[in-house]
Amino acid sequence: MRRLARFVDPYILLLLGTVLLAVLLPASGGTADGFRWATRAAVGLIFFLYGARLSTGEALDGLRHWRLHLAVVGCTFAVFPLLGLASRGLVPYVLTPQLQDGLLFLCLVPSTVQSSIAFTSIARGNVPAAICAGTYSSLLGMVATPLLAAWLIGGEAALSAGGLAGIGGQLLAPFVAGQLLRRWLGGFLARHKRILSFVDRGSVLLVVYTAFSEGMTEGVWSAVSPGRLGALVGVEAVLLAVMLTLTWYGTRRLGFVREDRITITFAGSKKSLAAGLPMAAVLFGAQASLAVLPLMLFHQMQLMVGAVLARRWGSAVRTAAAESEPPLAARRSPQLSAPESH
């Protein structure tokens, strides 16, 4: 199990177990209605906690790295969506229309925060900038992701007046409430990070179970074959490779220093599972299970590849620092060779 945890995020195993539970024992009837109401409450709780955790001061302090943040936002909400739109050429030969919609939704989700910060730290990048970049992406994503999904995907994701009210009531209003109460809750949340993580991740698991249960009862999985799933994994591998290449080499052409390039590469090539799943539940309803499947697969892929790159880049920095220091004997030699006083 420990060896498996080195390559697979344990939380992904929990998510897969939740999916399996929904496949074998989907909620239906009155139970399904109860889970839908619980999911709405869980989505509101997730975004309330986002607001309560966000330090407005830190977000404002990071504005001095505006070029870095502009690069991350451009990758997240411009380059990614363009690649997602280009994937429509793969329908119906490689992807089904439903899977392509899920892939496009993946491209519209904001960047992740926690893993970008962790990998940036391991790789010796600009950690404060990574914190701010993830924060700005999450804030912008609460508005940009639903609007882009309605514009580019349409169908279930199209926003009517009721849909806009749902986004405002389930996402924005709890976030604003969390910000307003942060003065009193910030210290408590900082002292009880484990409880916070449990509530955060537990809420996401509830969202996944409800979405996949509805997918099973509505029969949306009948159009998905193992071959299509394999094709989706291949397409996402290419998508991740393209984004990593663009962010790493493109930032060098733009003149960013190595620490900032590392930050942009991790923040600009990642997508947030924690933010994407609740948004999909609000936007897609019964179709949310297919909409979030590409995001779940991409999340695991980005963690595996990111861990390898972070270790490699961090090791390269440590090696370069060690080689730049003179040997211990050489540093002591001036004292040993100092002339004796007579």
Secondary structure by P-SEA (a helix, b strand, c coil): caaaaacccaaaaaaaaaaaaaaaccccaaaaaaaaaaaaaaaaaaaaaaaaaccaaaaaaaccaaaaaaaaaaaaccaaaaaaaaacccccccccaaaaaaaaaaaacccccaaaaaaaaaaccaaaaaaaaaaaaaaaaacaaaaaaaacccccccccaaaaaaaaacccaaaaaaaaaccccaaaaaacaaaaaaaaaaaaaaaaaaaaaaaaaacccccccaaaaaaaaaaaaaaaaaaaaaaaaaaaaacccaaaaaaaaaaaacccaaaaaaaaaacccccccccaaaaaaaaaaaaaaaaaaaaaaaaaaaaaaaaacccccccccccccccccc
